[in-house]
Amino acid sequence: MEHLSFAITSDGSKTIFNEQVGENYHSRHGALQESKHVFLGSGLSYFLENKKKKKVSVLEVGFGTGLNFLVSADYCVRNEIELDYFGIEAFPLNKELISQTAYNEYVSEELWNSFLNHYQEAFHQKCIINNQCTVQIIEKKLLDFSSNDQFDVIYFDAFAAIHQAEMWSLESLTHISKFIKTGGVFVTYAITGDLKRTMKSLGFSIEKVPGAAGKREMLRATKL
Ligand SMILES: C[S@@+](CC[C@H](N)C(=O)[O-])C[C@H]1O[C@@H](n2cnc3c(N)ncnc32)[C@H](O)[C@@H]1O
């Protein structure tokens, strides 16, 4: 994993820089603030409040360091929500790197320890992290992922289109859309005309919502 190194973002939280891709795993304006604003705030908690639900399933494209999982699971524990979390990850990070992220500073000690203890097992089966949360990570490329299940919320956290255009193609977005329930929410940190048009054509209603620090707007799409 020599092509990976740590970088500190503007809010003091760490991210990983991938030299092969030429991009960070998170916004350089703050990894933690991006995770909380885009995925937790505009995705998960928006869905739960809107639908008045106490149980939710999340599918993340690009599990990476697990920051979005940790922030989501911590929120669910504090709010008595049951969370079933699935991540798709083509190039898993090793446990040692995950343990060096210092993301323990943002969640309970119990959650952090359980996540680290189950991290490797989660690539083979669904793991119980605590009374309320499970996690499973599927080591596959997005287009090779398949499931009989559909999910309430999709976190689309791919590298930016300038670095990995294929993740934002009609083929990729058509594929991921199959796994979202009617009324389910798709969120991502970015927004472009192409992305809006594609999601609309796939049967979603589109919202431009305020973006995380460093971005004016981001996309939230709801499956009609
Ligand atoms: C922007 S980073 C995601 C950061 C992650 N959510 C986190 O909090 O650390 C993009 C992730 O997508 C993964 N990835 C790249 N190509 C992929 C593919 N074809 N299918 C699934 N994941 C892929 C990368 O390995 C990386 O972990």
The ligand as an SDF file (V2000), in Angstrom:
LIG
                    3D

 27 29  0  0  0  0  0  0  0  0999 V2000
  -13.6370    8.7350   -2.3220 C   0  0  0  0  0  0  0  0  0  0  0  0
  -13.0490    7.1780   -1.7530 S   0  0  0  0  0  0  0  0  0  0  0  0
  -14.2700    6.7260   -0.5550 C   0  0  0  0  0  0  0  0  0  0  0  0
  -13.9330    7.1150    0.8420 C   0  0  0  0  0  0  0  0  0  0  0  0
  -14.6770    6.3280    1.8860 C   0  0  0  0  0  0  0  0  0  0  0  0
  -16.1050    6.4560    1.7830 N   0  0  0  0  0  0  0  0  0  0  0  0
  -14.1670    6.7010    3.2460 C   0  0  0  0  0  0  0  0  0  0  0  0
  -14.9230    7.2640    4.0570 O   0  0  0  0  0  0  0  0  0  0  0  0
  -12.9990    6.4250    3.5000 O   0  0  0  0  0  0  0  0  0  0  0  0
  -13.5220    6.0870   -3.1090 C   0  0  0  0  0  0  0  0  0  0  0  0
  -13.4570    4.6210   -2.7690 C   0  0  0  0  0  0  0  0  0  0  0  0
  -13.9610    3.8680   -3.8810 O   0  0  0  0  0  0  0  0  0  0  0  0
  -13.1730    2.7020   -4.0280 C   0  0  0  0  0  0  0  0  0  0  0  0
  -13.3240    2.2270   -5.4130 N   0  0  0  0  0  0  0  0  0  0  0  0
  -12.6070    2.5630   -6.5030 C   0  0  0  0  0  0  0  0  0  0  0  0
  -13.0920    1.9550   -7.6090 N   0  0  0  0  0  0  0  0  0  0  0  0
  -14.1540    1.2220   -7.2110 C   0  0  0  0  0  0  0  0  0  0  0  0
  -15.0770    0.3750   -7.8960 C   0  0  0  0  0  0  0  0  0  0  0  0
  -15.0070    0.1770   -9.2200 N   0  0  0  0  0  0  0  0  0  0  0  0
  -16.0310   -0.2290   -7.1790 N   0  0  0  0  0  0  0  0  0  0  0  0
  -16.1190   -0.0330   -5.8230 C   0  0  0  0  0  0  0  0  0  0  0  0
  -15.2710    0.7650   -5.1190 N   0  0  0  0  0  0  0  0  0  0  0  0
  -14.3050    1.3820   -5.8020 C   0  0  0  0  0  0  0  0  0  0  0  0
  -11.7850    3.1770   -3.6620 C   0  0  0  0  0  0  0  0  0  0  0  0
  -10.9340    2.1010   -3.3440 O   0  0  0  0  0  0  0  0  0  0  0  0
  -12.0670    4.0960   -2.4840 C   0  0  0  0  0  0  0  0  0  0  0  0
  -12.0810    3.3880   -1.2840 O   0  0  0  0  0  0  0  0  0  0  0  0
  1  2  1  0
  2  3  1  0
  2 10  1  0
  3  4  1  0
  4  5  1  0
  5  6  1  0
  5  7  1  0
  7  8  2  0
  7  9  1  0
 10 11  1  0
 11 12  1  0
 11 26  1  0
 12 13  1  0
 13 14  1  0
 13 24  1  0
 14 15  1  0
 14 23  1  0
 15 16  2  0
 16 17  1  0
 17 18  1  0
 17 23  2  0
 18 19  1  0
 18 20  2  0
 20 21  1  0
 21 22  2  0
 22 23  1  0
 24 25  1  0
 24 26  1  0
 26 27  1  0
M  CHG  2   2   1   9  -1
M  END
$$$$
